[in-house]
Amino acid sequence: MGCDRRITLQGRRTITLPRHILRTTLAVVTATAVALGSALLAPPSQATTTPTMVVIGDSITWRGDNIPGSTNRGWWSYLGRELELRIIRHAERGSGFGKRGKAADGTSVCGGSTFYGRLARPEVAADVKTARLVIVAGGVNDMYRCVYRNGAWSQVPTTEGQLKRDVHRTMLRLAELRPTRRSSVYITAPYGPYAAGAAAKTWIVPLIKAEALAAGFRYVDTSRGTLDGDRTDDGVHPNYAGNLRLFHDLYVYGVMARWGAGVTDYSRGDVASPPAPTGQPYDPDSR
């Protein structure tokens, strides 16, 4: 018939299709091809294109929320907002450079991982490699270490030699992941005035600082003064005022403004910082 078309299937069999069926079939195939092409060419979502800030830490980073205006807002949330960076946290309560953290459900005091252990995970390594800014916050928990004896985990005091090994290999791993971007790696060891922690800080903090500087990273001292006074709710963890102060001290003394999403010249060190605290530290929620 003159209005029909003959089609050979796989070179074996010939069938005749009416013209109106052929037109419908071609229209469906064309529309499908266009839809697939549009999907392949569609721009990535905002979440995948926003530069990231990776924070590795202990309970001081694990705690808090990411809700503007919340009194429980974490220091890392303020910092991410100010720098316009998407926040990725890899934090566990009780963890440190060589101290295993608590299990996710909190049932096992040593059921988690160390900072080094997290950096060994492929997914964490990938986050660290591609981040615009990396912060490792912690270390005072390393006054103890976890040992497995008689079928159970327990915590025992650590030694300076053991901790130096743990900190050193963590710094090496960070340097390995970011060989040309070390200036955007920050190390800090925040902790409140809790008596046991205060004693540990006298030898742990200088060790961490020395290793960080030797690796070419930036060290910001938040272990003395930042969380003192009434800026914790238990002598260790920051409350509302403490989270604001921790954000402020990292941002100002670490000159972190140059790592913001809107800044392209990262060599500049004179980017404007928030004002110094006068009673209450600068709060980005108020702008």
C-alpha positions as CSV (number, residue, x, y, z in Angstrom):
1,M,0.0,0.0,0.0
2,G,1.3,3.5,-0.9
3,C,0.7,4.9,2.6
4,D,2.5,2.2,4.4
5,R,6.2,1.6,5.1
6,R,8.1,-1.7,5.1
7,I,10.7,-2.3,7.9
8,T,13.2,-5.1,8.2
9,L,13.8,-6.3,11.7
10,Q,17.5,-7.4,12.4
11,G,17.9,-8.2,8.7
12,R,15.6,-11.3,9.0
13,R,12.0,-10.4,8.8
14,T,10.1,-7.6,6.9
15,I,6.9,-6.1,8.3
16,T,4.6,-3.4,7.0
17,L,3.5,-0.6,9.3
18,P,0.7,1.9,8.5
19,R,2.0,5.4,8.1
20,H,0.2,6.8,11.2
21,I,1.7,4.1,13.5
22,L,5.2,4.9,12.0
23,R,4.8,8.6,12.7
24,T,3.7,7.9,16.3
25,T,6.7,5.6,16.9
26,L,9.2,8.1,15.5
27,A,7.7,10.8,17.7
28,V,8.1,8.7,20.8
29,V,11.7,7.8,20.0
30,T,12.6,11.4,19.2
31,A,11.0,12.7,22.4
32,T,12.8,10.1,24.5
33,A,16.1,11.0,22.9
34,V,15.5,14.7,23.6
35,A,14.6,14.0,27.2
36,L,17.7,11.9,27.8
37,G,19.9,14.6,26.2
38,S,18.4,17.2,28.4
39,A,19.0,15.1,31.5
40,L,22.7,14.6,30.5
41,L,23.2,18.3,29.9
42,A,21.3,19.5,32.9
43,P,23.3,21.7,35.3
44,P,24.4,20.1,38.6
45,S,22.4,21.0,41.7
46,Q,23.5,23.8,44.0
47,A,24.5,21.3,46.6
48,T,27.1,19.7,44.4
49,T,28.6,23.0,43.1
50,T,28.9,24.9,46.4
51,P,32.4,24.7,47.8
52,T,32.8,22.7,51.0
53,M,34.3,22.9,54.4
54,V,35.2,19.6,56.0
55,V,35.4,19.4,59.8
56,I,36.9,16.4,61.6
57,G,36.4,16.5,65.3
58,D,35.1,15.3,68.7
59,S,32.0,16.1,70.7
60,I,32.6,19.8,70.4
61,T,32.0,19.4,66.7
62,W,29.5,16.6,67.0
63,R,27.2,18.7,69.1
64,G,25.1,21.6,68.0
65,D,22.7,22.1,65.1
66,N,22.9,24.0,61.8
67,I,19.8,26.2,62.3
68,P,20.2,30.0,62.1
69,G,18.9,31.6,65.2
70,S,19.1,28.5,67.3
71,T,20.7,28.8,70.7
72,N,22.2,25.3,70.1
73,R,23.8,26.3,66.8
74,G,27.3,24.8,66.4
75,W,30.4,26.9,65.9
76,W,31.0,25.1,62.6
77,S,27.5,26.3,61.4
78,Y,28.4,29.9,62.0
79,L,31.6,29.5,60.1
80,G,30.0,27.8,57.2
81,R,27.4,30.5,56.9
82,E,30.0,33.3,57.1
83,L,32.2,31.7,54.4
84,E,29.3,30.5,52.2
85,L,30.6,26.9,52.3
86,R,28.7,23.7,52.5
87,I,29.5,21.9,55.7
88,I,30.6,18.3,55.9
89,R,31.2,16.9,59.4
90,H,33.1,13.8,60.3
91,A,32.8,14.0,64.1
92,E,32.5,11.5,66.9
93,R,32.1,12.0,70.6
94,G,35.1,11.2,72.7
95,S,37.5,10.8,69.7
96,G,41.0,12.2,69.1
97,F,44.1,11.7,67.0
98,G,44.7,8.3,68.6
99,K,41.6,7.9,70.9
100,R,38.7,6.0,69.4
101,G,35.3,7.7,69.8
102,K,32.0,6.4,71.0
103,A,29.9,4.2,68.9
104,A,27.2,6.1,66.9
105,D,24.5,5.0,69.4
106,G,26.7,5.9,72.4
107,T,26.6,2.4,73.8
108,S,30.3,1.7,73.5
109,V,32.9,4.2,74.7
110,C,35.5,3.0,72.3
111,G,33.2,1.7,69.5
112,G,34.0,4.5,67.1
113,S,37.2,5.7,65.2
114,T,40.1,8.0,65.6
115,F,40.8,11.1,63.4
116,Y,43.4,9.0,61.5
117,G,40.9,6.2,61.1
118,R,38.4,8.5,59.5
119,L,40.9,9.9,57.1
120,A,41.7,6.3,56.0
121,R,38.1,5.9,54.8
122,P,37.7,6.4,51.0
123,E,34.6,8.6,51.4
124,V,36.2,10.9,54.0
125,A,39.5,11.1,52.0
126,A,37.5,12.2,48.9
127,D,35.7,14.9,51.0
128,V,39.1,16.2,52.3
129,K,40.8,16.2,48.9
130,T,38.1,18.4,47.3
131,A,37.2,20.7,50.2
132,R,38.1,24.4,50.0
133,L,38.8,24.4,53.7
134,V,39.6,21.6,56.2
135,I,39.5,21.9,60.0
136,V,40.6,19.3,62.5
137,A,39.3,20.3,65.9
138,G,40.2,18.2,69.0
139,G,43.0,16.4,70.8
140,V,42.4,16.8,74.5
141,N,40.5,13.5,74.6
142,D,43.9,11.9,73.7
143,M,44.8,12.0,77.4
144,Y,43.4,8.5,77.1
145,R,43.6,5.8,74.5
146,C,41.5,2.7,73.9
147,V,42.9,-0.8,74.4
148,Y,41.1,-4.1,73.7
149,R,41.7,-6.7,76.5
150,N,39.9,-9.9,77.5
151,G,37.2,-9.3,74.9
152,A,36.3,-5.7,75.9
153,W,37.5,-2.2,75.2
154,S,38.8,0.0,78.0
155,Q,40.4,3.4,78.3
156,V,43.9,3.9,79.7
157,P,46.1,6.9,80.1
158,T,48.3,7.6,77.0
159,T,51.9,8.5,76.9
160,E,53.6,11.4,75.1
161,G,55.4,9.0,72.8
162,Q,52.2,7.2,71.8
163,L,50.3,10.4,71.2
164,K,53.2,11.9,69.1
165,R,53.0,8.9,66.8
166,D,49.2,9.2,66.5
167,V,49.3,12.9,65.8
168,H,52.3,12.6,63.4
169,R,50.7,10.0,61.2
170,T,47.4,12.0,61.1
171,M,49.3,15.1,59.9
172,L,51.1,13.0,57.3
173,R,47.8,11.6,56.0
174,L,46.4,15.1,55.7
175,A,49.5,16.3,53.9
176,E,49.2,13.4,51.5
177,L,45.6,14.2,50.7
178,R,46.3,17.9,50.2
179,P,49.9,18.2,49.0
180,T,49.5,21.6,47.3
181,R,46.8,23.0,49.5
182,R,48.2,22.8,53.0
183,S,47.6,26.5,53.9
184,S,43.8,25.8,53.9
185,V,44.2,23.1,56.6
186,Y,43.6,24.3,60.1
187,I,44.3,22.5,63.3
188,T,42.9,23.5,66.7
189,A,42.3,21.9,70.1
190,P,39.3,23.5,71.8
191,Y,38.3,22.4,75.3
192,G,36.7,24.1,78.3
193,P,38.2,24.6,81.8
194,Y,37.4,21.1,83.1
195,A,40.1,20.2,85.6
196,A,41.3,16.9,84.0
197,G,41.4,18.5,80.6
198,A,43.3,21.6,81.9
199,A,46.1,19.4,83.2
200,A,46.2,17.4,79.9
201,K,46.3,20.6,77.8
202,T,49.7,21.6,79.3
203,W,51.5,18.8,77.3
204,I,49.0,17.7,74.6
205,V,48.3,21.1,73.0
206,P,52.0,22.0,72.4
207,L,52.6,18.6,70.9
208,I,49.7,19.0,68.4
209,K,50.7,22.6,67.6
210,A,54.3,21.6,66.8
211,E,53.2,18.7,64.6
212,A,50.7,20.9,62.7
213,L,53.2,23.6,62.0
214,A,55.9,21.1,61.0
215,A,53.4,19.7,58.4
216,G,52.8,23.2,57.0
217,F,49.3,23.6,58.4
218,R,47.8,26.6,60.2
219,Y,47.3,26.3,64.0
220,V,44.8,28.4,65.9
221,D,45.0,28.2,69.7
222,T,41.5,27.9,71.1
223,S,42.5,25.9,74.1
224,R,43.1,28.8,76.5
225,G,40.5,31.5,76.9
226,T,38.1,30.7,74.1
227,L,35.8,28.4,76.2
228,D,36.7,29.7,79.6
229,G,34.3,31.6,82.0
230,D,30.7,30.9,81.4
231,R,31.1,29.8,77.8
232,T,30.5,26.1,78.5
233,D,27.6,24.2,80.1
234,D,29.8,21.5,81.7
235,G,33.3,22.8,81.8
236,V,34.0,21.1,78.4
237,H,31.4,21.7,75.7
238,P,30.5,25.2,74.4
239,N,27.1,26.7,75.0
240,Y,25.6,29.5,72.9
241,A,28.2,32.0,73.9
242,G,31.0,29.4,73.6
243,N,30.0,28.4,70.1
244,L,29.9,32.1,69.0
245,R,33.3,32.7,70.6
246,L,34.9,29.6,69.1
247,F,33.6,30.6,65.6
248,H,34.9,34.1,66.2
249,D,38.4,33.1,67.3
250,L,38.9,30.6,64.4
251,Y,37.6,33.1,61.9
252,V,39.6,36.1,63.1
253,Y,42.9,34.6,64.3
254,G,42.9,32.0,61.4
255,V,42.2,34.8,58.9
256,M,39.7,32.4,57.3
257,A,37.7,35.0,55.3
258,R,39.9,34.4,52.3
259,W,38.5,30.9,51.9
260,G,34.9,32.1,51.4
261,A,33.0,31.2,48.3
262,G,33.1,34.8,47.0
263,V,36.8,35.2,47.3
264,T,39.0,34.1,44.4
265,D,42.4,35.5,45.4
266,Y,43.4,33.2,48.2
267,S,46.9,34.6,48.5
268,R,45.5,37.7,50.2
269,G,45.9,37.8,53.9
270,D,44.2,41.2,54.6
271,V,40.6,40.2,54.0
272,A,38.3,42.0,56.5
273,S,37.4,40.0,59.6
274,P,34.4,40.4,61.9
275,P,34.8,43.0,64.7
276,A,36.5,42.0,67.9
277,P,34.1,40.8,70.7
278,T,32.7,43.6,72.8
279,G,30.7,41.8,75.4
280,Q,29.2,39.3,72.9
281,P,31.1,38.0,69.8
282,Y,30.0,38.8,66.3
283,D,27.0,36.8,65.3
284,P,26.4,36.2,61.6
285,D,22.7,35.6,62.3
286,S,22.4,39.3,63.1
287,R,23.6,40.7,59.8
